[in-house]
């Protein structure tokens, strides 16, 4: 049980760090974690990324249907 909590906590911190402080929105681990989050968290994370990197193409999981615009 402790191992599960540690893994979830580490992944949660890594995701939060990616969406709030990443220097590059194309960080592979961050993209993967964000794309697997529940929709509400993913939308919040994408919004945080868009505030900093809105002039770039969105990473996987943050793009709308055309792949070029943010969700």
N, C-alpha and C positions, 0 to 999 in steps of 0.2 A: 504494500500500500504506500509506503514511504517513497519507493522508487517511482511509482506512478505520479505522485504529487510532485516529485522533483522534476520529472520529465515534462509534465504539463506546465509547471512553473518556469522552467528554462525555455520551453518553446514559446510560452506567452510573453516572457520578457524579450526574447529575440524578435518576435513579431512586433511588439510595441516599439522597440528600439528602431526597427526598420521603418515603420510608418511615421515615426515622429522625428527621427534624427539621421536617417540614411543620407549619405553623401551621393549615392547613385541609386536611382529607382530600379535599376536593372540587376540588383543583387539577387542571385538565383535562389538562395535560401529564403530571403525575405519574400520574394514573389511566390514561392511555393507555399510558405506559411500563410500568407495573405489570401491566396486563392482557395485555401481549405477552411478558412474561417466562416462562421455562420454569416449570412447575408448582411445583417445589421452591423456586425463588426467589420466586415469587408468593406461596406460602403463608407464607414467612418474612416477606416484606414486609407481607402482610395482618396477620400476627401483631403486627408492630411498630406498625402503624397502630391495631390494635384495643387495644393496651395504652394508647394515648393517647386514642383517640376511641371507645372501646367503647360509650359511652352515646349515640352518634349512629348513623344509618343507615350501613351500609358503602358504600364507593364501588364502582362497577362493577369486577368482577373479584375482589372480596373477599366478595361476598354468596353465601349458599347459595341453594338453589332458590327459596325464597320471596321473595328480594330484600330481606328485612328483618333477617335474622340473619347474623352473620359466619360465614365458612367455617371 
